Amino acid sequence: MMTTNMIPESVSETREKLWDHMRNPRMVFRTLSCGTNSLLLAYLPYLVDTVILQQVLLPYFEKLPDENIDPETILGNVPIAHFTKTMDYRQVSDHLVRGWIYLQIEGMACGLLLYVARMPSRSLGEAQVETQIFGPQVAFTEALETNLGVLQGYLSTDMLTNVPITIGKRSRTDVEVCYMEELAAPENVQTVIQRLRDLDIDGVIDSGKLVQLIDDNTFSIFPQLILTERPDHVSEALLEGKVAVFVEGSPFAIVGPSSFVDFFKSNEDLYIRWQMASFIRLLRFSALFVSLFFTATYVAALTFHYEMIPSALLVSLVKSRSKVPFPPLFEALLLEMIIEFLREAGARLPFKVGQTIGIVGGIVIGQAAVAAGFTSNILIMIVALSALASFTFPSYMMSTAVRILRFPIIVLAGIWGGFGIMLGASFLLIHILRQSSLGRPFFLPFFPFRLQDIKNSLIRFPFYSLGKRPAMTRSPDDTRVPDEAGKKRPVQ
């Protein structure tokens, strides 16, 4: 029984159907005559490689025999690597918008799709968001095929598995789920694939949107899946048994499951000595507390707890605030807002102008605020340190979350003092303990406690001490370094 999606035998009818379905004025239909045969070519010129079309395909079609042309004959000799046979004109339209060329022979209710795409994309370059000194410097691009090729270059093994999925009723965006077959837990892989296939939306343009649609708790301010532009980061995550998701048109890959600690790790920690890496990680976690609570502690101390301030420091505080007419809470919120204004303006303006605005604007506004009596010198230093501390986080999403959480903690400190700070900290801790990433506890390895994973959390032990993969991934093969390899070498 014929269906309405079947390709008609007449190329003129096929042309009318494709035109009615796509309605693209840039659509090109070419009719070629090969003896007694008539061939129809359909393609979008801005998506196909015209050099291949003009110098490879058209000369090949001109050399076809005058009679007995069939799809199998063309498929057996066509000088194109990727091709397929189709009998559904809706499949034809789906491929045309991806850079394929459609070929049909008059009198046959089927056609050929030839892949000659030249999709617009930029070349590989250095990472712009996750910069590092040591290690690979290449970053992903917006081209899905390029990203998969770069990843395969890092992991030259047949264990690397890809699952293609198409998302979006209107955008028809290609998504690839990547994992190491013998290392990734099947339940993690199935969770990701099921969440992607369950999406019923118009379209997905970037992985930043997709990650919000598949994470465990949309209402949490904390990100539960990592976004990274670094192939080495994704490669290390896959070797740990995690799952990666790539989106066509996005230079960022989604990696999960991810713990709270993972957002404070940088892949550069693996490329330097373990003592240096441990110190830098402890520095980042110290910066977390400075960014969250430093300004709030100042507000609480000046509002409710003068007795906590040493007398020598109290004298300088009184002198610094002698001309400030505002209470510490308003003063702190005002400066924090100014810092956020400068940060956002610097990010949106052109690079050179934004850098100038961030430096010069901060100095000028700070000095003017002190001279006008709006704030004190000490608070400017405290707010600047809090803002500087938030820049030490490798994850931009986590850095933004900490910046936002600073404001309610400051308000709690201004209302209830030290009790307000403890209340805010307790609420944050309880909230983090309740989160999960792809169904795995978000606060591993501290809750539930996993002693083995502590070696690569707040600090990083030598590689030979990291013999097991993280418990969060529940990898079927949890041995990363055999015990024999971890034996201490004799001192020479």
C-alpha positions as CSV (number, residue, x, y, z in Angstrom):
1,M,0.0,0.0,0.0
2,M,1.4,3.4,-1.0
3,T,1.9,6.0,1.6
4,T,1.8,9.8,1.1
5,N,5.5,10.0,1.9
6,M,6.6,7.7,-0.9
7,I,8.7,9.3,-3.7
8,P,6.7,9.4,-7.0
9,E,8.3,7.9,-10.2
10,S,8.1,11.2,-12.0
11,V,10.9,13.6,-11.2
12,S,8.6,16.6,-11.9
13,E,6.2,15.3,-9.3
14,T,9.1,14.8,-6.9
15,R,10.2,18.4,-7.6
16,E,6.7,19.8,-6.8
17,K,6.5,17.7,-3.6
18,L,9.9,18.9,-2.3
19,W,9.0,22.5,-3.2
20,D,5.7,22.4,-1.4
21,H,7.3,20.7,1.6
22,M,10.4,23.0,2.0
23,R,9.3,26.3,0.4
24,N,12.9,27.5,0.3
25,P,13.6,30.0,-2.6
26,R,17.3,29.2,-2.6
27,M,16.5,25.5,-3.4
28,V,18.2,24.4,-6.7
29,F,16.7,21.8,-9.0
30,R,18.8,20.7,-11.9
31,T,17.6,18.3,-14.6
32,L,20.4,16.4,-16.4
33,S,19.9,14.4,-19.6
34,C,21.9,11.2,-20.0
35,G,20.9,9.8,-23.3
36,T,17.3,8.6,-22.9
37,N,17.4,9.1,-19.1
38,S,16.5,12.2,-17.2
39,L,18.1,12.8,-13.8
40,L,16.9,15.3,-11.1
41,L,19.4,16.9,-8.8
42,A,18.1,18.9,-5.8
43,Y,20.3,20.7,-3.2
44,L,20.8,23.9,-1.2
45,P,23.8,25.7,-2.7
46,Y,25.0,27.4,0.5
47,L,25.3,24.0,2.3
48,V,27.0,21.9,-0.4
49,D,30.6,21.9,-1.5
50,T,30.3,23.3,-5.0
51,V,33.8,22.3,-5.9
52,I,32.9,18.6,-5.4
53,L,29.7,19.1,-7.2
54,Q,31.2,20.8,-10.3
55,Q,34.4,18.8,-10.5
56,V,33.5,15.4,-9.3
57,L,29.7,14.6,-9.4
58,L,28.6,16.4,-12.6
59,P,31.5,14.9,-14.7
60,Y,30.6,11.5,-13.3
61,F,26.9,11.9,-14.2
62,E,27.8,13.0,-17.7
63,K,29.8,9.7,-18.2
64,L,26.9,7.5,-17.2
65,P,25.7,5.1,-19.9
66,D,22.7,6.2,-22.0
67,E,20.6,3.2,-21.0
68,N,19.9,0.9,-18.1
69,I,20.8,3.4,-15.4
70,D,19.7,2.2,-12.0
71,P,20.5,3.3,-8.4
72,E,22.6,0.3,-7.7
73,T,24.9,1.1,-10.7
74,I,25.4,4.7,-9.4
75,L,25.9,3.5,-5.8
76,G,28.6,1.1,-6.9
77,N,30.7,3.7,-8.7
78,V,29.8,7.1,-7.2
79,P,32.9,8.9,-6.0
80,I,31.3,9.9,-2.7
81,A,32.1,8.3,0.7
82,H,28.7,8.8,2.3
83,F,25.5,8.0,0.4
84,T,22.2,6.2,1.0
85,K,19.1,5.1,-0.8
86,T,15.7,6.4,0.1
87,M,12.0,6.1,-0.8
88,D,10.6,8.8,1.5
89,Y,10.6,12.4,0.3
90,R,10.4,13.6,3.9
91,Q,13.7,11.9,4.6
92,V,15.0,13.8,1.5
93,S,14.0,17.1,2.9
94,D,15.6,16.3,6.3
95,H,18.9,15.5,4.5
96,L,18.8,18.5,2.2
97,V,19.0,20.9,5.0
98,R,22.1,19.1,6.3
99,G,24.1,19.5,3.1
100,W,23.1,16.4,1.1
101,I,22.4,16.2,-2.6
102,Y,19.3,14.3,-3.8
103,L,19.4,12.4,-7.1
104,Q,16.5,10.7,-8.8
105,I,16.2,8.8,-12.1
106,E,13.1,9.3,-14.1
107,G,10.7,6.4,-13.8
108,M,12.0,5.1,-10.4
109,A,10.1,5.6,-7.1
110,C,13.4,6.0,-5.2
111,G,16.3,8.2,-5.0
112,L,19.9,8.6,-3.8
113,L,21.2,11.0,-1.1
114,L,24.9,12.0,-1.5
115,Y,26.7,13.7,1.3
116,V,28.8,16.7,0.0
117,A,28.1,19.1,2.8
118,R,30.2,22.2,3.5
119,M,28.7,23.4,6.7
120,P,29.8,26.8,7.9
121,S,32.2,26.3,10.8
122,R,35.4,27.8,12.3
123,S,38.7,26.0,12.6
124,L,40.1,24.6,15.7
125,G,41.5,27.2,18.1
126,E,42.6,27.7,21.7
127,A,40.1,27.5,24.6
128,Q,38.7,30.9,25.4
129,V,36.8,30.1,28.6
130,E,38.8,27.3,30.3
131,T,42.3,28.6,29.8
132,Q,45.3,26.8,31.2
133,I,49.1,27.0,31.1
134,F,50.1,23.4,30.8
135,G,48.4,20.6,28.7
136,P,46.6,20.7,25.4
137,Q,45.4,24.0,24.2
138,V,42.9,23.0,21.6
139,A,39.1,23.6,22.1
140,F,36.0,22.2,20.5
141,T,34.2,24.0,17.7
142,E,30.6,24.3,16.7
143,A,30.9,21.4,14.1
144,L,29.7,18.1,15.6
145,E,31.8,16.0,13.2
146,T,34.9,17.9,14.0
147,N,34.4,17.5,17.7
148,L,33.9,13.8,17.4
149,G,37.0,13.5,15.4
150,V,39.1,15.5,17.9
151,L,37.8,13.3,20.7
152,Q,38.6,10.1,18.8
153,G,42.1,11.5,18.3
154,Y,42.5,11.6,22.1
155,L,40.9,8.2,22.6
156,S,42.1,6.0,19.7
157,T,40.1,2.9,20.8
158,D,37.1,1.0,19.5
159,M,35.7,1.2,23.1
160,L,34.5,4.8,22.4
161,T,30.8,4.5,21.5
162,N,28.5,7.1,20.0
163,V,24.7,7.1,20.1
164,P,23.2,9.6,17.7
165,I,19.9,11.3,18.7
166,T,17.9,14.0,16.9
167,I,16.2,16.6,19.2
168,G,13.7,19.3,18.4
169,K,10.5,19.0,16.2
170,R,11.6,22.2,14.3
171,S,15.3,22.5,14.7
172,R,16.1,18.7,14.2
173,T,19.4,19.1,16.0
174,D,21.9,16.3,15.9
175,V,23.1,15.2,19.4
176,E,25.7,12.5,20.1
177,V,26.0,10.6,23.4
178,C,29.6,9.4,23.9
179,Y,30.9,6.9,26.4
180,M,33.5,4.1,26.9
181,E,31.6,0.9,26.5
182,E,33.5,-1.1,29.1
183,L,33.9,1.7,31.6
184,A,30.5,3.6,31.7
185,A,27.8,2.2,33.9
186,P,24.8,1.1,31.7
187,E,22.3,2.8,34.0
188,N,24.2,6.2,33.5
189,V,24.1,5.8,29.8
190,Q,20.5,4.8,29.7
191,T,19.5,7.7,32.0
192,V,21.1,10.2,29.6
193,I,19.7,8.6,26.5
194,Q,16.2,8.3,27.9
195,R,16.1,11.9,29.1
196,L,17.2,13.1,25.7
197,R,14.6,11.0,23.8
198,D,11.9,12.1,26.2
199,L,12.4,15.8,25.3
200,D,9.4,17.2,23.3
201,I,10.5,20.7,22.3
202,D,10.7,22.9,19.2
203,G,14.5,23.0,19.2
204,V,17.9,23.1,20.9
205,I,20.5,25.5,19.7
206,D,23.2,25.1,22.3
207,S,24.3,22.6,25.0
208,G,23.8,25.3,27.6
209,K,20.0,25.0,27.0
210,L,20.1,21.2,26.7
211,V,21.9,20.8,30.1
212,Q,19.0,22.6,31.8
213,L,16.5,20.2,30.2
214,I,18.2,17.0,31.4
215,D,19.7,17.8,34.8
216,D,18.1,16.4,38.0
217,N,16.8,19.6,39.6
218,T,16.0,22.5,37.4
219,F,15.1,24.7,40.4
220,S,18.6,24.4,42.0
221,I,21.0,27.3,41.4
222,F,23.9,24.8,41.4
223,P,24.8,23.2,38.0
224,Q,24.7,19.4,38.2
225,L,26.4,18.6,34.9
226,I,29.6,20.1,33.7
227,L,29.9,22.2,30.5
228,T,33.4,22.1,29.0
229,E,35.1,23.2,25.8
230,R,38.2,21.1,26.4
231,P,38.7,17.7,24.6
232,D,41.2,16.6,27.2
233,H,38.7,17.3,30.0
234,V,36.1,15.1,28.2
235,S,38.6,12.4,27.5
236,E,39.6,12.2,31.1
237,A,35.9,12.1,32.1
238,L,35.2,9.3,29.7
239,L,38.2,7.3,31.1
240,E,36.6,7.7,34.6
241,G,33.4,6.1,33.3
242,K,31.4,9.2,32.7
243,V,29.1,10.1,29.8
244,A,29.5,13.1,27.4
245,V,26.9,14.7,25.2
246,F,27.7,16.8,22.1
247,V,25.3,19.1,20.4
248,E,25.5,20.2,16.7
249,G,26.3,24.0,16.7
250,S,27.7,24.1,20.2
251,P,31.4,24.2,21.2
252,F,30.6,22.9,24.7
253,A,30.2,19.3,25.7
254,I,28.0,18.1,28.6
255,V,29.7,15.7,31.1
256,G,28.1,13.7,33.8
257,P,27.5,12.5,36.4
258,S,29.4,15.3,38.2
259,S,29.9,15.9,41.8
260,F,30.2,19.3,43.6
261,V,33.9,18.8,43.9
262,D,34.3,18.3,40.2
263,F,33.4,21.9,39.5
264,F,36.5,23.1,41.4
265,K,38.8,20.8,39.6
266,S,40.8,21.8,36.5
267,N,42.3,19.4,34.0
268,E,45.6,21.4,34.5
269,D,45.8,19.8,38.0
270,L,46.7,16.5,36.2
271,Y,49.6,18.1,34.3
272,I,51.5,19.5,37.3
273,R,53.1,17.9,40.3
274,W,50.6,16.6,42.8
275,Q,51.9,18.9,45.6
276,M,51.2,21.9,43.4
277,A,47.8,20.6,42.3
278,S,46.8,20.0,45.9
279,F,47.8,23.5,47.0
280,I,45.9,25.1,44.1
281,R,42.8,23.0,44.9
282,L,42.9,24.0,48.5
283,L,43.2,27.6,47.4
284,R,40.1,27.2,45.3
285,F,38.0,25.8,48.1
286,S,39.3,28.6,50.4
287,A,38.2,31.1,47.7
288,L,34.7,29.5,47.9
289,F,34.4,30.5,51.5
290,V,36.0,33.9,51.0
291,S,33.6,34.7,48.1
292,L,30.5,33.5,50.0
293,F,31.2,34.8,53.6
294,F,33.9,37.4,53.7
295,T,31.6,40.4,53.0
296,A,28.8,38.9,55.1
297,T,31.2,38.6,58.0
298,Y,32.1,42.3,57.7
299,V,28.5,43.3,57.8
300,A,27.7,41.0,60.7
301,A,30.7,42.2,62.7
302,L,29.9,45.9,62.3
303,T,26.2,45.5,62.9
304,F,26.0,43.1,65.8
305,H,29.4,41.8,66.9
306,Y,31.8,44.7,67.6
307,E,33.3,42.8,70.5
308,M,34.8,40.3,67.9
309,I,36.9,43.0,66.3
310,P,40.4,43.6,67.8
311,S,40.7,47.0,69.3
312,A,43.6,48.1,67.0
313,L,41.5,47.2,63.9
314,L,38.3,48.7,65.4
315,V,40.0,52.1,65.6
316,S,40.8,52.1,61.9
317,L,37.3,50.8,61.1
318,V,35.7,53.7,63.0
319,K,37.9,56.2,61.2
320,S,37.2,54.7,57.8
321,R,33.4,54.7,58.4
322,S,33.3,58.1,60.1
323,K,32.0,59.8,57.0
324,V,29.8,57.0,55.7
325,P,26.1,57.8,56.3
326,F,24.8,54.3,55.4
327,P,24.5,51.2,57.5
328,P,27.0,48.4,56.7
329,L,24.3,46.3,55.0
330,F,23.3,49.0,52.5
331,E,27.0,49.9,52.0
332,A,28.0,46.3,51.2
333,L,25.1,45.7,48.9
334,L,25.8,48.9,47.0
335,L,29.5,48.0,46.4
336,E,28.6,44.4,45.4
337,M,26.2,45.7,42.9
338,I,28.8,48.1,41.5
339,I,31.2,45.2,41.1
340,E,28.6,43.1,39.3
341,F,27.8,46.1,37.0
342,L,31.5,46.4,36.1
343,R,31.9,42.7,35.6
344,E,28.8,42.4,33.3
345,A,29.8,45.5,31.3
346,G,33.3,44.2,30.8
347,A,32.0,40.9,29.6
348,R,29.5,42.4,27.1
349,L,31.8,45.1,25.6
350,P,34.5,44.4,23.0
351,F,37.5,42.7,24.5
352,K,39.9,45.7,24.7
353,V,37.3,48.1,25.7
354,G,35.9,45.7,28.3
355,Q,39.3,45.1,29.9
356,T,39.8,48.9,30.2
357,I,36.4,49.4,31.7
358,G,37.0,46.7,34.3
359,I,40.3,48.1,35.5
360,V,39.9,51.8,35.1
361,G,36.2,51.8,36.1
362,G,36.9,49.9,39.3
363,I,39.7,52.3,40.3
364,V,37.8,55.5,39.4
365,I,34.5,54.4,41.0
366,G,36.2,53.1,44.1
367,Q,38.1,56.3,44.8
368,A,35.1,58.4,44.0
369,A,32.9,56.4,46.3
370,V,35.4,56.8,49.2
371,A,35.8,60.5,48.5
372,A,32.1,61.1,48.4
373,G,31.6,59.2,51.7
374,F,29.5,56.4,50.2
375,T,31.7,53.6,51.5
376,S,34.9,52.9,53.4
377,N,38.4,51.8,52.1
378,I,38.2,48.6,54.1
379,L,34.9,47.5,52.6
380,I,36.3,48.2,49.1
381,M,39.2,45.8,49.8
382,I,36.9,43.2,51.2
383,V,34.5,43.3,48.3
384,A,37.4,43.2,45.8
385,L,38.8,40.1,47.5
386,S,35.4,38.4,47.4
387,A,35.1,39.2,43.7
388,L,38.6,38.1,43.0
389,A,38.1,34.8,44.8
390,S,35.1,33.9,42.6
391,F,37.4,34.1,39.5
392,T,39.5,31.2,40.8
393,F,36.8,28.6,40.0
394,P,37.4,26.7,36.7
395,S,33.6,26.4,36.1
396,Y,31.9,29.6,35.0
397,M,28.5,28.3,36.0
398,M,29.6,27.5,39.6
399,S,31.3,30.9,39.8
400,T,28.1,32.6,38.8
401,A,26.1,30.6,41.3
402,V,28.5,31.7,44.1
403,R,28.2,35.3,43.0
404,I,24.4,35.2,43.3
405,L,24.4,33.4,46.6
406,R,26.6,36.0,48.1
407,F,23.7,38.5,48.2
408,P,21.2,36.6,50.3
409,I,23.9,35.7,52.7
410,I,24.9,39.4,53.1
411,V,21.2,40.2,53.7
412,L,20.9,37.5,56.4
413,A,24.1,38.8,58.0
414,G,22.7,42.3,58.1
415,I,19.4,41.1,59.7
416,W,20.6,38.4,62.2
417,G,24.4,38.8,62.3
418,G,26.4,35.6,62.8
419,F,23.3,33.6,63.3
420,G,22.1,34.7,59.9
421,I,25.4,33.6,58.3
422,M,25.1,30.1,60.0
423,L,21.5,29.9,58.8
424,G,22.4,30.6,55.2
425,A,25.4,28.2,55.3
426,S,23.2,25.4,56.8
427,F,20.6,26.0,54.2
428,L,23.2,25.7,51.4
429,L,24.7,22.6,52.9
430,I,21.3,20.9,53.2
431,H,20.4,21.9,49.7
432,I,23.7,20.5,48.3
433,L,23.2,17.2,50.2
434,R,19.8,16.8,48.6
435,Q,21.0,17.2,45.0
436,S,22.0,14.5,42.6
437,S,23.6,14.3,39.2
438,L,22.1,11.6,36.9
439,G,20.7,10.0,40.0
440,R,24.1,9.9,41.8
441,P,24.8,11.8,45.1
442,F,26.0,15.3,44.3
443,F,28.2,15.7,47.4
444,L,30.4,12.6,46.9
445,P,32.9,11.7,48.2
446,F,31.9,13.4,51.5
447,F,28.3,12.3,51.6
448,P,28.1,9.3,51.3
449,F,31.7,9.2,52.5
450,R,34.1,7.4,50.2
451,L,37.7,7.3,51.5
452,Q,39.2,6.2,48.2
453,D,37.8,9.2,46.4
454,I,39.1,11.7,49.0
455,K,42.5,11.2,47.3
456,N,41.3,13.1,44.3
457,S,38.9,15.7,45.8
458,L,40.2,18.6,48.0
459,I,43.7,17.5,47.2
460,R,45.3,15.3,44.6
461,F,47.4,12.3,45.6
462,P,50.1,10.9,43.2
463,F,48.7,9.0,40.3
464,Y,49.8,5.6,41.6
465,S,47.6,6.2,44.7
466,L,44.5,6.8,42.5
467,G,44.0,3.1,41.7
468,K,40.2,3.2,41.5
469,R,37.8,5.1,39.4
470,P,35.4,7.4,41.2
471,A,32.6,5.7,43.1
472,M,30.1,8.2,41.6
473,T,30.4,6.6,38.1
474,R,29.9,3.0,39.4
475,S,32.0,1.8,36.5
476,P,31.9,-1.9,35.8
477,D,35.7,-1.8,35.6
478,D,36.7,0.3,38.6
479,T,40.4,-0.5,38.5
480,R,42.4,2.3,36.9
481,V,45.9,1.4,38.1
482,P,46.9,-2.2,39.0
483,D,48.2,-2.7,42.5
484,E,51.6,-3.8,41.1
485,A,52.1,-0.5,39.3
486,G,51.5,1.4,42.5
487,K,54.4,-0.1,44.4
488,K,56.9,2.5,45.5
489,R,60.1,2.6,43.5
490,P,63.3,2.1,45.4
491,V,65.2,5.2,46.2
492,Q,68.4,5.4,44.2
